[in-house]
Amino acid sequence: MYLLFDIGGTKMRLAVSRNGKHMGRPKIVPTPHDFDEGMRVIADIVSSLAGKGNITMAVGGVAGPLDAKKTRLANAPHLSGWIGKPLKKALEKAAGTKKVHLENDAALSGLGEAHFGAGKGKAVVAYLTVSTGVGGARIVNGRIDRNAMGFEPGQQIVHAGKSLEHYVSGSAMAARHHKKPHEIIDAEAWDEAARYLAHGVHNTIVHWSPDRVVVGGSVMLNSISLPKVISYTKEIMRIFPELPEIKKAALGDVGGLYGALALLGQIKKAKK
């Protein structure tokens, strides 16, 4: 039995796969700010999902860049209490297995979309997620592209020394408007967010040259207009004659788990 997990800045999602090809119903809970409490919650969920079965391998993602050995969070604006903690070792204990494979959560969501969702069948997929923060990854031929320190498209500077995440993320919108994103009904606010996101999409296209751009995350899927993002991206594009297809993510809240499932398959295949 395999454990799939996605530890985001706001929510954690966990599921088990008995055959490495399909997964059961996921469990979704708030992400504790305290690291030790987070591990206790994960251990309890693993016990509930696995029952009397044993976890032979755990694969999943966490919000933020990892260290070179992929054992700890190197930085995490939305998981500050988890930075530098022995994440891999703690997950080994919580899951009951020494085989734990960690990735960035947005990279796994992108991998999931490339295999099972809106990027399926495309050689180069650029994935952007707009939720608590802004993340993303480049997926090439069904694999997370090689990189030195991960992908952080949300940290690109788009205006006045401020990052894309500063303007469009759920946490930024909440801080600016003193409301949760889903409570913001000001059309101008979301139009402004679409304009800023268009700059991020434009930069992603010219840097990564994808066949398709997939945009996901709760704020993107529920609040920002994709047609407006596409229109504004067309307005500012100067170098390429046309845009690649830009699609909304198709896997909803569990894209990271599907990405973990895809990565699990790649790990198993590599060991044969």
Residue frames relative to the residue before (quaternion, step in Angstrom):
aa qw qx qy qz dx dy dz
M 1.0000 0.0000 0.0000 0.0000 0.00 0.00 0.00
Y 0.2092 -0.7966 0.5621 0.0759 3.55 -1.01 0.89
L 0.2909 -0.7398 0.5811 0.1743 3.55 -1.10 0.76
L 0.1233 -0.7565 0.6401 0.0529 3.54 -1.00 0.96
F 0.0438 0.8222 -0.5650 0.0527 3.59 -0.83 0.89
D 0.0823 -0.7577 0.6467 0.0304 3.53 -1.27 0.59
I 0.0761 -0.8145 0.5751 -0.0105 3.57 -0.31 1.30
G 0.0616 -0.8259 0.5603 -0.0089 3.56 -0.24 1.29
G 0.6943 -0.4845 0.3345 0.4138 3.54 -1.28 0.08
T 0.7621 0.3147 -0.1731 0.5388 3.58 1.20 -0.51
K 0.8194 0.1068 -0.0132 0.5630 3.57 0.94 -0.93
M 0.2492 -0.7152 0.6287 0.1764 3.52 -1.32 0.51
R 0.1069 -0.7755 0.6205 0.0468 3.54 -1.07 0.80
L 0.0177 0.7996 -0.5985 0.0449 3.57 -0.86 0.96
A 0.0601 0.7722 -0.6306 0.0483 3.55 -1.15 0.69
V 0.2990 -0.7301 0.5741 0.2193 3.56 -1.26 0.24
S 0.1834 -0.7362 0.6405 0.1192 3.51 -1.27 0.57
R 0.3043 -0.7794 0.5207 0.1693 3.55 -0.74 1.01
N 0.7942 0.2815 -0.1457 0.5185 3.59 1.12 -0.56
G 0.5180 -0.6592 0.4085 0.3608 3.59 1.25 -0.03
K 0.6883 0.4541 -0.2765 0.4936 3.59 1.28 0.09
H 0.7756 0.1572 -0.0804 0.6060 3.56 1.16 -0.59
M 0.2225 -0.7755 0.5710 0.1518 3.57 -1.19 0.40
G 0.5071 -0.6498 0.4838 0.2942 3.50 -1.24 0.55
R 0.7398 -0.3831 0.2967 0.4668 3.54 -1.32 -0.08
P 0.3803 -0.7522 0.4884 0.2257 3.61 -0.74 0.99
K 0.3165 -0.6855 0.6196 0.2145 3.51 -1.32 0.46
I 0.0686 -0.8087 0.5841 -0.0064 3.59 -0.74 1.08
V 0.0703 0.7985 -0.5879 0.1088 3.57 -0.69 1.14
P 0.6141 -0.5274 0.4134 0.4168 3.63 -1.20 0.30
T 0.4288 -0.6806 0.5289 0.2705 3.57 -1.10 0.69
P 0.3783 -0.7248 0.5215 0.2439 3.63 -0.64 1.03
H 0.4882 -0.6507 0.4920 0.3101 3.58 -1.06 0.68
D 0.6807 0.4649 -0.2733 0.4958 3.57 1.14 -0.69
F 0.5035 -0.6889 0.4382 0.2826 3.58 -0.78 1.05
D 0.6888 0.4853 -0.2976 0.4489 3.60 0.77 -1.00
E 0.6326 0.5123 -0.3285 0.4791 3.57 1.03 -0.75
G 0.6177 0.5494 -0.3363 0.4511 3.57 1.04 -0.75
M 0.6677 0.4914 -0.3009 0.4713 3.57 0.95 -0.83
R 0.6262 0.5253 -0.3395 0.4654 3.59 1.05 -0.70
V 0.6457 0.5125 -0.3169 0.4690 3.57 0.97 -0.84
I 0.6524 0.5107 -0.3149 0.4631 3.59 0.93 -0.87
A 0.6469 0.5210 -0.3215 0.4547 3.59 0.91 -0.88
D 0.6556 0.5070 -0.3121 0.4645 3.59 0.96 -0.83
I 0.6684 0.4929 -0.3052 0.4660 3.58 0.94 -0.84
V 0.6156 0.5390 -0.3432 0.4613 3.58 1.00 -0.79
S 0.6485 0.5194 -0.3113 0.4613 3.57 0.93 -0.90
S 0.6716 0.4993 -0.2885 0.4652 3.57 0.99 -0.86
L 0.7126 0.4638 -0.2646 0.4552 3.58 0.89 -0.92
A 0.7363 0.4390 -0.2327 0.4595 3.57 0.93 -0.90
G 0.2596 -0.7753 0.5341 0.2151 3.58 1.12 -0.56
K 0.7953 -0.2325 0.2019 0.5223 3.55 -0.74 -1.06
G 0.5204 0.6528 -0.4088 0.3687 3.58 1.27 -0.02
N 0.4048 -0.6992 0.5379 0.2407 3.54 -1.31 0.34
I 0.3744 -0.6955 0.5667 0.2345 3.56 -1.07 0.78
T 0.2146 -0.8045 0.5429 0.1094 3.59 -0.65 1.09
M 0.7893 -0.0083 0.0075 0.6139 3.58 1.22 -0.47
A 0.1465 -0.7703 0.6145 0.0868 3.57 -1.13 0.70
V 0.0202 -0.7961 0.6034 -0.0422 3.56 -0.85 1.03
G 0.3263 0.7657 -0.5115 0.2136 3.57 -0.81 0.88
G 0.4515 -0.6975 0.5064 0.2304 3.49 -1.38 0.00
V 0.1574 -0.7595 0.6248 0.0893 3.51 -1.33 0.38
A 0.5373 -0.6655 0.4237 0.2981 3.56 -1.04 0.79
G 0.7311 0.3788 -0.3052 0.4784 3.56 -0.54 1.18
P 0.5841 -0.5770 0.4298 0.3759 3.59 -1.22 0.35
L 0.3403 -0.7386 0.5543 0.1773 3.54 -1.11 0.80
D 0.5848 -0.5447 0.4460 0.4030 3.55 -1.27 0.24
A 0.7436 -0.4423 0.2670 0.4243 3.57 -1.29 0.25
K 0.7202 0.4264 -0.2417 0.4910 3.59 1.07 -0.71
K 0.3623 -0.7559 0.4633 0.2877 3.58 1.34 -0.06
T 0.4527 0.6679 -0.4646 0.3648 3.53 0.81 1.09
R 0.7900 0.1681 -0.0695 0.5855 3.59 1.22 -0.50
L 0.5055 -0.5953 0.5185 0.3482 3.53 -1.30 0.35
A 0.3155 -0.7592 0.5398 0.1808 3.58 -0.74 1.04
N 0.7707 -0.0741 0.0812 0.6277 3.54 1.15 -0.71
A 0.1114 0.7925 -0.5912 0.1000 3.57 -1.05 0.64
P 0.2837 -0.8041 0.4959 0.1644 3.60 -0.01 1.25
H 0.7706 0.3497 -0.1806 0.5012 3.57 1.07 -0.71
L 0.7136 0.2973 -0.2417 0.5865 3.58 1.32 0.21
S 0.0310 0.8654 -0.4997 0.0200 3.56 0.89 0.92
G 0.6632 0.5197 -0.3052 0.4438 3.59 1.08 -0.66
W 0.6598 0.5004 -0.2953 0.4765 3.57 1.31 -0.16
I 0.4890 0.6945 -0.4260 0.3115 3.60 1.22 -0.33
G 0.8480 0.1742 -0.1462 0.4787 3.55 -0.94 0.97
K 0.5118 0.6420 -0.4278 0.3781 3.59 1.24 -0.08
P 0.5520 -0.6209 0.4362 0.3458 3.61 -1.15 0.55
L 0.1166 -0.8695 0.4769 0.0536 3.56 0.58 1.22
K 0.6812 0.4869 -0.3026 0.4554 3.58 0.78 -0.98
K 0.6653 0.5036 -0.3015 0.4614 3.58 0.88 -0.93
A 0.6687 0.4948 -0.3011 0.4662 3.59 0.96 -0.86
L 0.6491 0.5019 -0.3180 0.4751 3.59 1.04 -0.72
E 0.5804 0.5658 -0.3704 0.4537 3.58 1.10 -0.63
K 0.6786 0.4813 -0.2792 0.4795 3.55 0.95 -0.91
A 0.6806 0.5014 -0.2939 0.4460 3.59 0.89 -0.93
A 0.7440 0.3988 -0.2133 0.4918 3.58 1.02 -0.83
G 0.4047 -0.7371 0.4582 0.2881 3.57 1.22 -0.34
T 0.6761 0.4239 -0.3115 0.5159 3.58 1.07 0.70
K 0.4288 -0.6930 0.5187 0.2586 3.57 -1.13 0.68
K 0.6438 0.5149 -0.3143 0.4708 3.58 1.28 -0.24
V 0.1934 0.7635 -0.5812 0.2047 3.56 0.01 1.36
H 0.0942 -0.7924 0.6024 0.0165 3.56 -0.81 1.06
L 0.1418 -0.8224 0.5507 0.0192 3.55 -0.61 1.22
E 0.0130 0.7657 -0.6428 0.0170 3.54 -1.15 0.79
N 0.6034 -0.5008 0.4498 0.4275 3.54 -1.30 0.05
D 0.5420 -0.6653 0.4016 0.3200 3.59 -0.90 0.87
A 0.6617 0.4994 -0.3196 0.4589 3.60 0.94 -0.79
A 0.6142 0.5433 -0.3456 0.4561 3.58 1.06 -0.71
L 0.6673 0.4834 -0.3056 0.4771 3.58 0.99 -0.78
S 0.6143 0.5249 -0.3560 0.4695 3.60 1.02 -0.66
G 0.6417 0.5152 -0.3168 0.4716 3.56 1.02 -0.79
L 0.6393 0.5175 -0.3187 0.4712 3.57 1.00 -0.82
G 0.6365 0.5311 -0.3222 0.4572 3.57 1.01 -0.82
E 0.6695 0.4873 -0.3010 0.4730 3.58 0.92 -0.89
A 0.6462 0.5278 -0.3220 0.4474 3.60 1.03 -0.73
H 0.7282 0.4221 -0.2369 0.4852 3.59 1.05 -0.71
F 0.8448 0.1947 -0.0381 0.4969 3.55 0.82 -1.01
G 0.7678 0.4111 -0.1773 0.4582 3.60 1.18 -0.39
A 0.8707 -0.1515 0.1079 0.4553 3.53 -1.11 -0.81
G 0.7059 0.4368 -0.2733 0.4860 3.61 1.21 -0.26
K 0.3636 0.7702 -0.4675 0.2366 3.57 1.29 0.03
G 0.8108 0.2770 -0.2184 0.4671 3.54 -0.97 0.93
K 0.6370 0.5162 -0.3284 0.4690 3.59 1.27 -0.09
A 0.5007 -0.6896 0.4407 0.2822 3.58 -0.98 0.88
V 0.7970 0.1202 -0.0472 0.5900 3.59 0.94 -0.88
V 0.0268 -0.8054 0.5902 -0.0468 3.56 -0.51 1.25
A 0.1665 -0.7436 0.6396 0.1012 3.55 -0.92 0.96
Y 0.0966 -0.8110 0.5767 0.0206 3.56 -0.65 1.11
L 0.0277 -0.7695 0.6381 0.0006 3.55 -1.01 0.92
T 0.0914 -0.7869 0.6083 0.0484 3.56 -0.96 0.84
V 0.1086 -0.7731 0.6239 0.0362 3.55 -0.97 0.97
S 0.2350 0.7467 -0.5852 0.2116 3.55 -0.32 1.27
T 0.8089 -0.0056 0.0379 0.5868 3.62 -0.65 -1.02
G 0.7619 0.0748 -0.0324 0.6425 3.53 1.10 -0.87
V 0.4389 -0.6421 0.5353 0.3294 3.55 -1.26 -0.41
G 0.0685 0.7999 -0.5901 0.0854 3.56 -0.78 1.05
G 0.0461 0.8128 -0.5806 0.0121 3.54 -1.25 -0.26
A 0.1088 -0.7824 0.6098 0.0647 3.52 -1.34 0.01
R 0.3715 -0.6748 0.5879 0.2469 3.52 -1.36 0.33
I 0.1240 -0.7908 0.5987 0.0289 3.55 -0.75 1.12
V 0.0511 -0.8126 0.5801 -0.0224 3.59 -0.67 1.11
N 0.8436 -0.0714 -0.0044 0.5322 3.56 -0.72 1.14
G 0.7413 -0.4582 0.2217 0.4374 3.54 0.90 1.00
R 0.6945 0.4135 -0.2782 0.5190 3.58 1.24 0.26
I 0.5513 -0.5654 0.4835 0.3776 3.55 -1.19 0.54
D 0.4709 -0.7074 0.4465 0.2802 3.57 -0.65 1.11
R 0.5780 -0.5890 0.4337 0.3619 3.55 -1.11 0.69
N 0.0581 0.7978 -0.5932 0.0909 3.54 -1.01 0.84
A 0.4944 -0.6648 0.4786 0.2908 3.55 -1.25 0.39
M 0.8334 0.0868 0.0041 0.5459 3.58 0.91 -0.90
G 0.6567 -0.4858 0.3192 0.4804 3.58 1.22 0.28
F 0.4539 -0.6526 0.5313 0.2930 3.54 -1.35 -0.10
E 0.0266 0.8006 -0.5974 0.0395 3.58 -0.91 0.89
P 0.0262 -0.8435 0.5365 0.0032 3.61 0.54 1.12
G 0.5799 0.5948 -0.3746 0.4118 3.59 1.18 -0.40
Q 0.6733 0.5006 -0.2924 0.4589 3.58 1.23 -0.41
Q 0.4219 0.6913 -0.4854 0.3294 3.62 1.21 0.09
I 0.4210 -0.6973 0.5233 0.2502 3.57 -1.02 0.81
V 0.0916 -0.8345 0.5431 0.0173 3.58 -0.65 1.09
H 0.8145 -0.0393 0.0359 0.5777 3.61 1.13 -0.42
A 0.8810 -0.0163 0.0081 0.4727 3.55 -1.05 0.88
G 0.7152 -0.4737 0.2552 0.4460 3.55 0.96 0.87
K 0.6072 0.5557 -0.3473 0.4494 3.57 1.29 0.11
S 0.4963 -0.6843 0.4621 0.2682 3.54 -1.15 0.73
L 0.6652 -0.4676 0.3998 0.4232 3.54 -1.34 0.24
E 0.6338 0.5416 -0.3242 0.4471 3.57 0.98 -0.86
H 0.6143 0.5702 -0.3413 0.4254 3.59 1.04 -0.76
Y 0.7541 0.4127 -0.2123 0.4647 3.58 1.04 -0.72
V 0.8393 0.2668 -0.1084 0.4612 3.63 0.87 -0.79
S 0.5265 0.6534 -0.4278 0.3359 3.64 1.13 -0.30
G 0.6449 -0.5336 0.3862 0.3876 3.53 -1.24 0.44
S 0.6579 0.5060 -0.3174 0.4586 3.58 0.96 -0.82
A 0.6584 0.5043 -0.3101 0.4648 3.60 1.01 -0.77
M 0.6469 0.5091 -0.3202 0.4689 3.58 0.97 -0.83
A 0.6485 0.5195 -0.3166 0.4574 3.58 0.98 -0.83
A 0.6678 0.4989 -0.3019 0.4626 3.58 0.95 -0.86
R 0.6833 0.5046 -0.2848 0.4443 3.56 1.00 -0.84
H 0.7983 0.3015 -0.1330 0.5041 3.58 0.97 -0.88
H 0.3860 -0.7570 0.4541 0.2680 3.58 1.32 0.02
K 0.6416 0.4306 -0.3363 0.5383 3.54 1.10 0.83
K 0.5496 -0.5502 0.4846 0.4006 3.54 -1.25 0.31
P 0.6525 -0.5562 0.3269 0.3974 3.62 -1.01 0.70
H 0.6954 0.4795 -0.2995 0.4436 3.60 0.88 -0.86
E 0.6408 0.5131 -0.3254 0.4693 3.60 1.28 -0.20
I 0.5645 0.6001 -0.3843 0.4166 3.60 1.26 -0.22
I 0.0698 -0.8299 0.5536 -0.0013 3.59 -0.51 1.18
D 0.4413 0.6962 -0.4460 0.3487 3.57 1.30 0.10
A 0.3594 -0.7690 0.4897 0.1993 3.59 -0.36 1.25
E 0.6307 0.5450 -0.3374 0.4375 3.59 1.04 -0.73
A 0.6151 0.5525 -0.3451 0.4442 3.57 1.07 -0.72
W 0.7070 0.4427 -0.2653 0.4835 3.57 0.93 -0.89
D 0.5912 0.5441 -0.3695 0.4667 3.59 1.15 -0.52
E 0.6339 0.5176 -0.3192 0.4778 3.57 1.03 -0.79
A 0.6401 0.5193 -0.3220 0.4658 3.58 1.00 -0.83
A 0.6363 0.5288 -0.3257 0.4576 3.59 1.01 -0.81
R 0.6409 0.5220 -0.3230 0.4610 3.59 1.03 -0.77
Y 0.6706 0.4784 -0.3055 0.4776 3.58 0.90 -0.86
L 0.6470 0.5140 -0.3274 0.4582 3.57 0.96 -0.83
A 0.5953 0.5694 -0.3614 0.4369 3.59 1.06 -0.69
H 0.6306 0.5135 -0.3381 0.4737 3.60 1.03 -0.71
G 0.6502 0.5071 -0.3145 0.4703 3.57 1.02 -0.76
V 0.6422 0.5064 -0.3151 0.4816 3.58 1.01 -0.81
H 0.6275 0.5383 -0.3280 0.4571 3.58 0.96 -0.86
N 0.6883 0.4803 -0.2879 0.4612 3.58 0.80 -0.99
T 0.6292 0.5331 -0.3271 0.4614 3.56 1.04 -0.78
I 0.6500 0.5175 -0.3154 0.4586 3.59 0.97 -0.83
V 0.7277 0.4300 -0.2696 0.4615 3.61 0.76 -0.94
H 0.6645 0.4868 -0.3136 0.4723 3.61 1.13 -0.47
W 0.8104 0.3073 -0.1267 0.4825 3.59 0.87 -0.96
S 0.2258 -0.8287 0.4881 0.1549 3.62 1.28 -0.24
P 0.1568 0.8409 -0.5038 0.1201 3.60 0.71 1.04
D 0.5314 -0.5695 0.5155 0.3572 3.54 -1.37 0.28
R 0.7974 0.0098 0.0280 0.6027 3.55 1.10 -0.73
V 0.2352 -0.7223 0.6318 0.1546 3.53 -1.18 0.71
V 0.0976 -0.7737 0.6247 0.0409 3.56 -0.90 0.96
V 0.0861 -0.7984 0.5955 0.0234 3.56 -0.78 1.04
G 0.0371 0.8110 -0.5787 0.0771 3.54 -0.81 1.04
G 0.4497 0.6665 -0.5246 0.2799 3.53 -1.29 -0.38
S 0.6458 -0.5861 0.3351 0.3566 3.55 -1.08 0.76
V 0.6678 0.4908 -0.3171 0.4611 3.61 0.92 -0.81
M 0.6552 0.5041 -0.3100 0.4695 3.58 0.97 -0.82
L 0.7189 0.4692 -0.2659 0.4385 3.56 0.79 -0.97
N 0.7844 0.3687 -0.1724 0.4681 3.58 1.04 -0.73
S 0.8303 0.2874 -0.0990 0.4671 3.60 1.04 -0.63
I 0.7373 0.3891 -0.2343 0.5000 3.62 0.96 -0.75
S 0.4218 -0.7227 0.4971 0.2296 3.58 -0.88 0.97
L 0.3716 -0.7375 0.5203 0.2177 3.59 -0.63 1.11
P 0.6279 0.5246 -0.3662 0.4431 3.67 0.88 -0.71
K 0.6478 0.5001 -0.3271 0.4725 3.61 1.01 -0.71
V 0.6258 0.5308 -0.3419 0.4580 3.59 0.97 -0.81
I 0.6600 0.5025 -0.3068 0.4668 3.58 0.93 -0.90
S 0.6571 0.5212 -0.3073 0.4496 3.58 0.91 -0.93
Y 0.6941 0.4640 -0.2793 0.4743 3.58 0.88 -0.92
T 0.6109 0.5391 -0.3519 0.4608 3.59 1.10 -0.63
K 0.6283 0.5298 -0.3278 0.4660 3.58 1.02 -0.79
E 0.6399 0.5561 -0.3227 0.4209 3.58 0.99 -0.83
I 0.7774 0.3668 -0.1899 0.4743 3.57 0.94 -0.85
M 0.5255 0.6295 -0.4226 0.3861 3.60 1.24 -0.20
R 0.0776 -0.8193 0.5681 0.0037 3.57 -0.76 1.05
I 0.7487 0.4683 -0.2323 0.4077 3.58 0.90 -0.87
F 0.7433 0.3433 -0.2154 0.5322 3.62 0.99 -0.74
P 0.5222 -0.6715 0.4234 0.3115 3.63 -0.96 0.80
E 0.8000 0.0156 -0.0110 0.5997 3.58 1.16 -0.48
L 0.5135 -0.6351 0.4806 0.3194 3.54 -1.26 0.41
P 0.4795 -0.5840 0.5385 0.3729 3.56 -1.20 0.36
E 0.6540 -0.4718 0.3866 0.4475 3.57 -1.25 0.17
I 0.1201 -0.7665 0.6279 0.0614 3.56 -1.03 0.83
K 0.0040 -0.8332 0.5479 -0.0742 3.57 -0.46 1.24
K 0.4873 -0.6077 0.5304 0.3346 3.53 -1.26 0.44
A 0.5756 -0.5772 0.4552 0.3583 3.55 -1.15 0.66
A 0.3416 -0.7806 0.5008 0.1522 3.55 -1.03 0.85
L 0.6870 0.5309 -0.2742 0.4134 3.60 1.19 -0.41
G 0.4447 -0.7408 0.4277 0.2655 3.56 1.27 0.22
D 0.8511 -0.1969 0.1636 0.4584 3.51 -1.06 -0.90
V 0.7388 0.4298 -0.2159 0.4720 3.59 1.21 -0.31
G 0.2531 0.7947 -0.5147 0.1986 3.59 1.15 0.51
G 0.6341 0.5450 -0.3280 0.4397 3.57 1.05 -0.73
L 0.6396 0.5094 -0.3253 0.4749 3.57 1.08 -0.68
Y 0.6338 0.5020 -0.3326 0.4854 3.58 1.04 -0.70
G 0.6283 0.5227 -0.3319 0.4711 3.57 1.08 -0.67
A 0.6264 0.5223 -0.3269 0.4775 3.56 1.05 -0.77
L 0.6317 0.5256 -0.3247 0.4682 3.57 1.06 -0.77
A 0.6536 0.5015 -0.3096 0.4749 3.59 0.99 -0.82
L 0.6620 0.4939 -0.3057 0.4737 3.59 0.95 -0.86
L 0.5937 0.5590 -0.3537 0.4581 3.58 1.05 -0.73
G 0.6608 0.5063 -0.3063 0.4616 3.58 0.91 -0.89
Q 0.6582 0.5048 -0.3093 0.4650 3.58 0.99 -0.79
I 0.6384 0.5201 -0.3227 0.4667 3.58 1.03 -0.78
K 0.6653 0.5017 -0.3009 0.4639 3.57 0.92 -0.91
K 0.6557 0.5165 -0.3114 0.4542 3.58 0.96 -0.86
A 0.6561 0.5272 -0.3087 0.4430 3.58 1.01 -0.84
K 0.6857 0.4940 -0.2801 0.4552 3.58 1.14 -0.59
K 0.5441 0.6258 -0.4068 0.3831 3.59 1.23 -0.20
